């Protein structure tokens, strides 16, 4: 009986994940909506910028976007694997953008020091998080997105760093934009 329940549960999870992925397919190749581009992001020094300005700065590179928080255990466990992805793509036009959902600046800074990972780091203004959540139907963090060299959404629900398929996902976007 327990085996049947386990198989049924796994099938339900599989179909739900596929359903969410299919709902996001319409985002592939599209620009970010204006409200998302206007999201306020905070820098380490406390200054603010917008998501649009960050994308403009990273234009010309494929971006692996990681939504995370300092208090999120799964997020922290994925960081060493994210470092390996960075090593794999060293010297190629791939950037790593880490958007923290931490509400407190000090905790975010402490979390960044703890994970010690290279990349572009910003903290999302707490009131603006909902805009990303709605766009990508984010069920929780960590959550990953791949952005093409033009700043458009290439993969609205990218694989986690621990999944080897993510290398192929990033490479596919890199090759497409050459």
Legacy VTK file of the C-alpha trace (Angstrom):
# vtk DataFile Version 3.0
C-alpha trace
ASCII
DATASET POLYDATA
POINTS 178 float
0.000 0.000 0.000
2.813 2.447 0.865
4.524 1.805 -2.493
1.320 2.670 -4.360
0.931 5.856 -2.356
4.547 6.828 -3.045
4.204 6.202 -6.786
0.921 8.139 -6.889
2.482 11.058 -5.021
5.482 11.125 -7.340
3.233 11.095 -10.403
1.174 13.986 -9.046
4.342 16.002 -8.368
5.659 15.218 -11.861
2.435 16.343 -13.548
2.202 19.509 -11.444
5.783 20.457 -12.297
5.188 19.840 -15.996
1.992 21.879 -15.839
3.816 24.844 -14.262
6.647 24.566 -16.808
4.160 24.530 -19.685
2.386 27.602 -18.316
5.714 29.452 -18.347
6.655 28.463 -21.918
4.910 31.560 -23.278
7.565 33.686 -21.529
10.446 32.226 -23.550
11.976 34.875 -25.784
9.940 37.707 -24.282
11.113 40.916 -22.659
10.521 41.520 -18.978
7.341 43.503 -18.254
7.799 47.187 -17.374
6.698 46.724 -13.778
9.367 44.040 -13.261
12.022 46.186 -14.949
11.225 48.949 -12.460
11.787 46.697 -9.426
14.105 48.365 -6.913
17.290 46.471 -6.075
19.719 47.352 -3.316
23.480 47.162 -3.647
25.861 46.081 -0.887
26.576 49.719 0.009
22.834 50.394 0.460
22.430 52.395 -2.760
19.524 51.432 -4.977
19.165 50.691 -8.665
16.541 49.055 -10.848
16.342 45.624 -12.403
16.336 47.355 -15.805
19.694 49.025 -15.092
21.195 45.736 -13.919
20.019 43.966 -17.082
21.467 46.784 -19.186
24.797 46.368 -17.387
24.760 42.608 -18.129
23.562 42.950 -21.737
25.694 40.886 -24.092
26.010 38.019 -21.623
23.776 35.062 -20.846
22.591 35.504 -17.258
21.907 32.710 -14.793
19.545 34.377 -12.318
19.315 32.927 -8.821
16.579 34.008 -6.392
17.790 33.135 -2.891
17.876 34.263 0.757
20.386 33.981 3.601
17.894 32.020 5.745
17.061 29.474 2.989
18.769 26.129 3.603
18.241 24.743 0.071
19.541 28.033 -1.391
22.749 27.826 0.657
23.241 24.133 -0.220
23.079 24.972 -3.948
25.789 27.655 -3.794
28.818 25.283 -4.023
27.211 23.763 -7.114
26.628 27.249 -8.518
30.367 27.898 -8.069
31.056 24.825 -10.203
28.785 26.199 -12.941
30.743 29.453 -12.792
33.987 27.496 -13.183
32.548 25.575 -16.141
31.664 28.793 -17.980
34.760 30.817 -17.050
35.894 32.924 -19.989
32.541 32.637 -21.723
29.821 35.283 -21.910
27.902 34.031 -18.877
27.085 36.202 -15.857
25.662 35.143 -12.523
23.043 37.359 -10.928
21.995 36.692 -7.335
18.805 38.418 -6.186
18.205 38.035 -2.491
14.736 38.114 -1.006
16.097 38.964 2.455
14.147 41.754 4.115
17.038 42.915 6.309
20.152 44.383 4.702
22.503 43.185 7.466
21.347 39.572 7.224
21.791 39.659 3.449
25.346 41.011 3.777
26.189 38.343 6.380
24.696 35.671 4.108
26.773 36.844 1.146
29.932 36.698 3.240
29.021 33.189 4.368
28.404 31.822 0.861
31.383 33.696 -0.607
30.386 33.399 -4.262
31.375 35.651 -7.147
28.719 37.318 -9.234
26.412 40.298 -9.279
24.619 40.562 -5.944
21.525 42.621 -5.164
18.700 42.535 -2.647
15.132 42.944 -3.883
13.062 45.653 -2.232
10.672 43.609 -0.062
7.512 45.148 -1.536
8.706 44.358 -5.086
9.299 40.607 -4.625
5.706 39.878 -5.556
6.312 41.084 -9.125
8.884 38.346 -9.786
6.733 35.813 -7.968
3.729 36.574 -10.189
5.726 36.657 -13.420
7.376 33.278 -12.915
4.739 31.702 -10.675
7.522 31.138 -8.126
6.432 28.553 -5.556
9.472 29.161 -3.342
13.194 29.676 -3.356
15.699 28.864 -4.615
14.418 29.627 -8.089
16.411 30.007 -11.283
15.923 31.781 -14.617
18.151 32.079 -17.694
18.227 35.407 -19.528
19.601 35.735 -23.067
22.224 38.238 -24.259
19.518 40.698 -25.281
18.013 40.730 -21.781
14.997 38.589 -22.678
13.700 35.591 -20.755
15.260 32.478 -22.301
14.373 29.845 -19.712
11.706 30.965 -17.207
12.222 27.920 -15.009
15.843 26.850 -15.278
17.214 23.788 -13.559
18.934 23.967 -10.189
22.750 24.095 -10.103
22.932 20.494 -8.849
21.216 19.274 -12.017
23.669 18.635 -14.827
21.025 19.643 -17.398
21.499 23.264 -16.369
24.866 23.299 -18.154
23.091 22.318 -21.370
20.360 24.897 -20.788
22.896 27.697 -20.393
25.026 26.443 -23.294
21.974 26.263 -25.559
21.181 29.943 -24.893
24.851 30.851 -25.285
25.019 29.068 -28.675
21.718 30.563 -29.845
22.940 34.077 -29.179
26.263 33.680 -31.011
LINES 1 179
178 0 1 2 3 4 5 6 7 8 9 10 11 12 13 14 15 16 17 18 19 20 21 22 23 24 25 26 27 28 29 30 31 32 33 34 35 36 37 38 39 40 41 42 43 44 45 46 47 48 49 50 51 52 53 54 55 56 57 58 59 60 61 62 63 64 65 66 67 68 69 70 71 72 73 74 75 76 77 78 79 80 81 82 83 84 85 86 87 88 89 90 91 92 93 94 95 96 97 98 99 100 101 102 103 104 105 106 107 108 109 110 111 112 113 114 115 116 117 118 119 120 121 122 123 124 125 126 127 128 129 130 131 132 133 134 135 136 137 138 139 140 141 142 143 144 145 146 147 148 149 150 151 152 153 154 155 156 157 158 159 160 161 162 163 164 165 166 167 168 169 170 171 172 173 174 175 176 177
